[in-house]
Every structure is written in C-alpha cells, then in structure tokens.
C-alpha cells in the first residue's frame, strides 16, 4: 500500500513539473512575441505546444504568426493549418497560410489554401479583401512568368484563378491578360506562316487555323473583360484587332 502511495505521489510530482515547465515556456513565448523576437517566440511556443499536446489554440495561432514574421514559412503554414482545423481565428489563419505558401513559392498549396479561404471567409470580412489581393498578385505574377517561358496552358490556369475573386478590377485585369496572351500568340503563329502563304498554301492554311483558335480564345476573354469593365480601352483595342483578323 505504501509503495502505491509513493508511486502516485511521484507521478503527481512529475506532472506538476511538466505543467510548470509548460507554463514557463508559454510565458516565455508570449514575452518574446511582445518583444517582437519572433524566432525565440516560435521556439518557445513549439516546445510548449509539444508539452501541451497542441491544445492551446491561441498559442498555435501565435506560433504561426511568429513563424511568418521570422520567415520560417514551412512552420507558419503548419501552425496556421492547425489553427484552421481547430476553427480558431480562421480568417486570419487562411491569409497567414496563403502568405506562407506564397513565400515558399508553393503554387499548388497556395491555390488550395486560397480556394478554401474564399469559401470560408465572409464577403464583408476585411480578410476576404486581403486574401483576394494575395490571389491576384500571386497568380498574375506567376502567370506572367509561365507566359514568358511559353507555357500558355500554365499561364491560362493561373490567370483564370483570379476569376474566382469578387473584385471586378482584378477580374477585368485577369481577363485582359488572358485575351492579350492568346491574341499575341495567334499573331505570332500567323506572322511566322505568312512567308509560305503562296509557296505552301496547305501548310499556311493549317497554321492560320491554329492561329484562329487562339484568336477565338482571345475574343472570348476580351469580350468578358469588357462585360466586367465596359470602359477598358486596352481590351477594346485588342478585341477590335482580333475581330479584324478573324473576319479576313
């Protein structure tokens, strides 16, 4: 009986030590965060949350914030994802996780997070605006990079991701980018084929048909751009040029 009592007392003592250690780490993490020592805050919160078995949703979110500030983006994404799953500070967490994946240049996870965030964050929430801004800036930049490399399919996918946002200016700019890209590619194909128009008419007509497919895509996107913003002079100019080519 005495052995059992001693064992119970020992277990209680060990438990108290762990609790004290956890509280100390939590408080040190809070102090480091307040002092903007983000790397230390992340370390302390990480150690604390292991002892806490990841039950403290406030510190999970804080760890994500500290990680982003410390430029430890992989850890930021991990903690913000946990915060979302625990349904804590969800709108901020989606923006934070999207920022982390943007900085990691992880397009697949960025798009997945952004898409889920658009569904979860109400339209009147300020973080909806922040998330849409992130989506627009990232997808236009990455789309331009893909376009520059000649990856039109990749660029089209990235530009099209912007169409999921509610901001009409962002939508219009993405549609213009899509229309201008396909118009430019169609013009490039047609220009390259022009020297063989009389010497090899069959090949020329085949190339012209390929160019026309791009012109038709351009027309569709530019028409939509003008539906979003009827005063878009750039879209109107290229649409007029596209119609001229298609009517030849």
ABEGO torsion letter per residue (X at the ends): XAAAAAAAAAAAAAAAAAAAAAAAAAAAAAAAAAAGBAAAAAAAAAAAAAAAGGABAAAAAAAAAAAAAAGBAAAAAAAAAAAAAAGBGAAAAAAAAAAAAAAAGBAAAAAAAAAAAAAABBAABAAAAAAAAAAAAAAAAAAAAAAAAGBAAAAAAAAAAAAABABAAAAAAAAAAAAAAAAAAAAAAAAAAAAAAAABAAAAAAAAAAAAAAAAAAAAAAAAAAAABAABAAAAAAAAAAAAAAAX
